[in-house]
Amino acid sequence: MSIERTRTGNFNIARDLVVEIGKNLLMGSSVFRRLRLRKPRTAVGSDVDDFLTNNAFTSLSLLLEYGGEPRGKSVCEIGAGDYLTSGLAILGAGAARYGVIDRFPGDYFGETAKRWYREIESRWSRHCPDIELNQAIASGGFPENCSEILELVGEPLETAKVANRYDILCSFQVGEHVSDIDAFAEIHNRVLKDDGFGLHRVDFGPHGAWFEYADPGVFLRFSDKVWNKTGSNRGVPNRKRHHEFLEAFERADLNVEILFLDNFDRTAMDLTKLNRKFQEMPIDSVLTGTAIYRLTKKRSRLQAATKN
Ligand SMILES: C[S@@+](CC[C@H](N)C(=O)[O-])C[C@H]1O[C@@H](n2cnc3c(N)ncnc32)[C@H](O)[C@@H]1O
């Protein structure tokens, strides 16, 4: 039995593993799954400003910092979470259109969602003092009155089809959850305008129970077989590493700029305990904690598409 030091004391990896496998088995039951999916997944927390920071304004800030002004642009987001809070912030900052592709779309039109939309409008100047709120959005009728500038696609990105082509395709904390990273890369060729770009923040770190451990690599110690038992019925991380994303982008004919990278604290990790699969990978890739990628279509792919 392996007892490890954690951020808050001593935890027991075997016990946490059993709990995670149990949660996955429960999610395999259709009744439990229906009940669980009715609860918000990403939108938890009680302080309004914290909630808005985490679920609306951080996505807008990342877009502004790494993608530039969304004013006048069309923006499509993959995996927006429970509500259209980031979408409202992006439209509030002047985007011309917002689309969302999510395999488990939230209750975008419900009362809870609308409470958050009202809060975004009323607290706008506190969070975005330098950006004038787009008054066309601030009419209180979001999202019903905005159907002409919203596109809601409740499907996995693997099969999703959009009616519009977009200037920007973005995602935040989604790439590490998708089951097929080649599909994550390939969707740029279907959704982006020729001169558009993708902007994605991928969180390669531990999630849930594994986040509590002082060693950020505990979740990379399990074989794929054991890891799949903890998550085949729910959205645990796919454990794809940085270099695997780069390879998938290359296969999809995308140019990649790495705009941000940070690493795990190597001194906090016992690398000898990593599963063999990860020990055989480039170590810098295994140690990547967060990455932000900017993707554009390769000229060769565009020329081939024009010929056909
Ligand atoms: C961890 S949440 C991130 C939510 C939000 N972007 C945030 O930063 O809090 C991951 C989101 O990706 C969505 N998702 C996961 N796999 C997907 C797929 N294959 N296609 C579309 N959406 C997917 C989930 O439904 C969920 O809304």
The ligand as an SDF file (V2000), in Angstrom:
LIG
                    3D

 27 29  0  0  0  0  0  0  0  0999 V2000
  -13.2010   20.7010  -17.9240 C   0  0  0  0  0  0  0  0  0  0  0  0
  -14.5090   21.3230  -18.8670 S   0  0  0  0  0  0  0  0  0  0  0  0
  -13.8910   22.9220  -19.2720 C   0  0  0  0  0  0  0  0  0  0  0  0
  -14.9700   23.9520  -19.2500 C   0  0  0  0  0  0  0  0  0  0  0  0
  -14.5190   25.4100  -19.4360 C   0  0  0  0  0  0  0  0  0  0  0  0
  -13.8660   25.5960  -20.7120 N   0  0  0  0  0  0  0  0  0  0  0  0
  -13.6190   25.8300  -18.2920 C   0  0  0  0  0  0  0  0  0  0  0  0
  -12.5160   26.3120  -18.5610 O   0  0  0  0  0  0  0  0  0  0  0  0
  -14.0490   25.7090  -17.1380 O   0  0  0  0  0  0  0  0  0  0  0  0
  -14.3740   20.4120  -20.3740 C   0  0  0  0  0  0  0  0  0  0  0  0
  -15.5170   20.6990  -21.3440 C   0  0  0  0  0  0  0  0  0  0  0  0
  -15.2010   20.0470  -22.5830 O   0  0  0  0  0  0  0  0  0  0  0  0
  -16.3590   19.3660  -23.0600 C   0  0  0  0  0  0  0  0  0  0  0  0
  -15.8780   18.2450  -23.9030 N   0  0  0  0  0  0  0  0  0  0  0  0
  -15.1310   17.1770  -23.5380 C   0  0  0  0  0  0  0  0  0  0  0  0
  -14.8990   16.3680  -24.5850 N   0  0  0  0  0  0  0  0  0  0  0  0
  -15.4980   16.9540  -25.6550 C   0  0  0  0  0  0  0  0  0  0  0  0
  -15.6210   16.5960  -27.0370 C   0  0  0  0  0  0  0  0  0  0  0  0
  -15.0760   15.5000  -27.5230 N   0  0  0  0  0  0  0  0  0  0  0  0
  -16.3250   17.4260  -27.8490 N   0  0  0  0  0  0  0  0  0  0  0  0
  -16.8830   18.5570  -27.3620 C   0  0  0  0  0  0  0  0  0  0  0  0
  -16.8130   18.9330  -26.0640 N   0  0  0  0  0  0  0  0  0  0  0  0
  -16.1250   18.1530  -25.2250 C   0  0  0  0  0  0  0  0  0  0  0  0
  -17.0790   18.9300  -21.7880 C   0  0  0  0  0  0  0  0  0  0  0  0
  -18.4460   18.6480  -22.0180 O   0  0  0  0  0  0  0  0  0  0  0  0
  -16.8700   20.1570  -20.8940 C   0  0  0  0  0  0  0  0  0  0  0  0
  -17.8510   21.1400  -21.1200 O   0  0  0  0  0  0  0  0  0  0  0  0
  1  2  1  0
  2  3  1  0
  2 10  1  0
  3  4  1  0
  4  5  1  0
  5  6  1  0
  5  7  1  0
  7  8  2  0
  7  9  1  0
 10 11  1  0
 11 12  1  0
 11 26  1  0
 12 13  1  0
 13 14  1  0
 13 24  1  0
 14 15  1  0
 14 23  1  0
 15 16  2  0
 16 17  1  0
 17 18  1  0
 17 23  2  0
 18 19  1  0
 18 20  2  0
 20 21  1  0
 21 22  2  0
 22 23  1  0
 24 25  1  0
 24 26  1  0
 26 27  1  0
M  CHG  2   2   1   9  -1
M  END
$$$$
